[in-house]
Amino acid sequence: MDFFTNSNIIFYLLAYLVGSIPFGLILAKTFANVDIKSQGSNSIGATNVLRVVKQTNPSLAKKLGIATVILDAIKGLVIIALAMFLNAPSETLWAIAVLAVLGHCYSVYLGLEGGKGVATGLGVFLILIPIPTLIGAIVWIICAKVIKVSSLSSLFGLTAVVLSAILFNNGLEVGSNAPVYIIAFIIYYKHIPNIVRLIKKEEQKVI
C-alpha cells in the first residue's frame, strides 16, 4: 500500500498517464473526423494535425493545431505546478518533466507510439527553466519564419534551450543537467526520420 500512497510515485504515474493523452488525435477525430495516425506523418502532434486537417479545412486546421500545441504543453506543466504547490523537491519536478515527455512520445494509450515531444517539452521547460525556454522559442520563431520547416525549427529551438540552460541554469538545482539532456535526447531521437528526410531534402515545408 505504501507504493500507492507515496506522493512521488503518484506524481510519476500522473505525469506519464497525462503525458500519454494524444490530444492531437482526439481533436482531429472529434472536430475534423480524420485519423491523423493514418495520414500525413502519422504523428499525433500539432504539425501533423495542421498538415492533415488543412487538406479539407484550412481555417479549422490552424485552430486545431494551436489547440494541440497548448494542450500538449499543458500536460506536463500542470503536474509540475501541482507538485510545486505541494513543495515537491527539484528532483521530483524534473522526474515528472521527463516522464511527461516520455508519455507523449511513447503513449500507453497508443501502444507506446506517440508524437515528437516538442510541445510537451516546451511546457515542462517553460515552468522549470523559463529564460532558456524563451530563448529557444525566439530561435524557433526566427527559424520558422526563415526556413519554414517545422522539424528543423524545432531542433534548432531545442538546441538553443539546452545551451541556454547550461548558461543560465547549470545544475538545474539538482546538481546535474542530466534531465534536460534526457528530454532533449528523447526529442532528438523521435526526430530521426525527419533528420533523414532533411538530409535527403525530402522534408515538407508546413509552416
RACOR-V645211 format. One record per backbone hydrogen bond with DSSP energy under -0.5 kcal/mol. NH is the residue of the N-H (numbers start at 1). CO is the residue of the C=O. E is the energy in kcal/mol with one decimal. If there is no record, write none. Layout:
nh:NH co:CO e:E
nh:NH co:CO e:E
//
This chain:
nh:4 co:1 e:-0.6
nh:5 co:1 e:-0.9
nh:5 co:2 e:-0.6
nh:6 co:2 e:-1.2
nh:7 co:5 e:-0.5
nh:10 co:6 e:-2.1
nh:11 co:7 e:-2.5
nh:12 co:8 e:-2.6
nh:13 co:9 e:-2.5
nh:14 co:10 e:-2.6
nh:15 co:11 e:-2.8
nh:16 co:12 e:-2.1
nh:17 co:13 e:-2.9
nh:18 co:14 e:-3.1
nh:19 co:15 e:-2.0
nh:20 co:16 e:-1.4
nh:21 co:18 e:-1.4
nh:23 co:21 e:-1.7
nh:26 co:22 e:-2.4
nh:27 co:23 e:-3.1
nh:28 co:24 e:-2.3
nh:29 co:25 e:-2.1
nh:30 co:26 e:-2.5
nh:31 co:27 e:-2.8
nh:32 co:27 e:-0.5
nh:32 co:28 e:-1.4
nh:33 co:29 e:-0.5
nh:34 co:28 e:-1.5
nh:36 co:34 e:-0.8
nh:38 co:35 e:-1.6
nh:39 co:36 e:-0.5
nh:42 co:39 e:-2.3
nh:49 co:45 e:-1.9
nh:50 co:46 e:-2.8
nh:51 co:47 e:-2.5
nh:52 co:48 e:-2.8
nh:53 co:49 e:-2.3
nh:54 co:50 e:-1.7
nh:55 co:52 e:-1.1
nh:56 co:53 e:-1.4
nh:57 co:53 e:-3.0
nh:61 co:57 e:-2.3
nh:62 co:58 e:-1.6
nh:63 co:59 e:-1.4
nh:64 co:60 e:-2.8
nh:65 co:61 e:-2.5
nh:66 co:62 e:-2.4
nh:67 co:63 e:-2.4
nh:68 co:64 e:-2.4
nh:69 co:65 e:-2.1
nh:70 co:66 e:-2.4
nh:71 co:67 e:-2.7
nh:72 co:68 e:-2.7
nh:73 co:69 e:-2.1
nh:74 co:70 e:-2.2
nh:75 co:71 e:-1.4
nh:76 co:72 e:-0.6
nh:77 co:73 e:-1.2
nh:78 co:74 e:-2.7
nh:79 co:75 e:-0.7
nh:80 co:76 e:-2.1
nh:81 co:77 e:-2.7
nh:82 co:78 e:-2.2
nh:83 co:79 e:-2.3
nh:84 co:80 e:-2.7
nh:85 co:81 e:-2.3
nh:86 co:82 e:-1.5
nh:87 co:84 e:-2.0
nh:88 co:83 e:-2.7
nh:92 co:89 e:-0.5
nh:93 co:89 e:-1.9
nh:94 co:90 e:-2.4
nh:95 co:91 e:-1.7
nh:96 co:92 e:-2.3
nh:97 co:93 e:-2.0
nh:98 co:94 e:-2.3
nh:99 co:95 e:-2.3
nh:100 co:96 e:-2.4
nh:101 co:97 e:-1.9
nh:102 co:98 e:-2.4
nh:103 co:99 e:-2.5
nh:104 co:100 e:-2.0
nh:105 co:101 e:-2.3
nh:106 co:102 e:-2.5
nh:107 co:104 e:-0.5
nh:107 co:113 e:-2.0
nh:110 co:107 e:-1.1
nh:111 co:108 e:-0.6
nh:112 co:107 e:-2.7
nh:113 co:107 e:-0.6
nh:113 co:110 e:-0.5
nh:115 co:104 e:-1.8
nh:121 co:117 e:-2.4
nh:122 co:118 e:-2.5
nh:123 co:119 e:-2.1
nh:124 co:120 e:-2.1
nh:125 co:121 e:-2.5
nh:126 co:122 e:-2.4
nh:127 co:123 e:-1.3
nh:128 co:124 e:-1.5
nh:129 co:125 e:-3.4
nh:133 co:129 e:-1.8
nh:134 co:130 e:-2.5
nh:135 co:131 e:-2.1
nh:136 co:132 e:-2.5
nh:137 co:133 e:-2.4
nh:138 co:134 e:-2.1
nh:139 co:135 e:-2.3
nh:140 co:136 e:-2.6
nh:141 co:137 e:-2.6
nh:142 co:138 e:-2.5
nh:143 co:139 e:-2.7
nh:144 co:140 e:-2.9
nh:145 co:141 e:-2.1
nh:146 co:142 e:-2.0
nh:147 co:143 e:-3.0
nh:148 co:143 e:-1.1
nh:148 co:144 e:-0.5
nh:153 co:149 e:-2.4
nh:154 co:150 e:-2.4
nh:155 co:151 e:-2.2
nh:156 co:152 e:-2.3
nh:157 co:153 e:-2.5
nh:158 co:154 e:-2.7
nh:159 co:155 e:-2.3
nh:160 co:156 e:-2.1
nh:161 co:157 e:-1.9
nh:162 co:158 e:-2.4
nh:163 co:159 e:-2.4
nh:164 co:160 e:-2.4
nh:165 co:161 e:-2.5
nh:166 co:162 e:-1.7
nh:167 co:163 e:-1.5
nh:168 co:164 e:-3.3
nh:169 co:165 e:-2.4
nh:172 co:169 e:-2.5
nh:174 co:171 e:-2.8
nh:175 co:171 e:-0.7
nh:176 co:171 e:-1.8
nh:180 co:177 e:-0.7
nh:181 co:177 e:-1.9
nh:182 co:178 e:-2.9
nh:183 co:179 e:-2.3
nh:184 co:180 e:-2.6
nh:185 co:181 e:-2.6
nh:186 co:182 e:-2.4
nh:187 co:183 e:-2.2
nh:188 co:184 e:-3.1
nh:189 co:185 e:-3.1
nh:190 co:186 e:-2.2
nh:191 co:187 e:-0.9
nh:191 co:188 e:-0.9
nh:192 co:189 e:-1.5
nh:195 co:191 e:-2.7
nh:196 co:192 e:-2.6
nh:197 co:193 e:-2.1
nh:198 co:194 e:-2.5
nh:199 co:195 e:-2.4
nh:200 co:196 e:-2.0
nh:201 co:198 e:-0.9
nh:202 co:197 e:-3.6
nh:203 co:197 e:-0.8
nh:206 co:204 e:-0.6
nh:207 co:148 e:-0.9
//
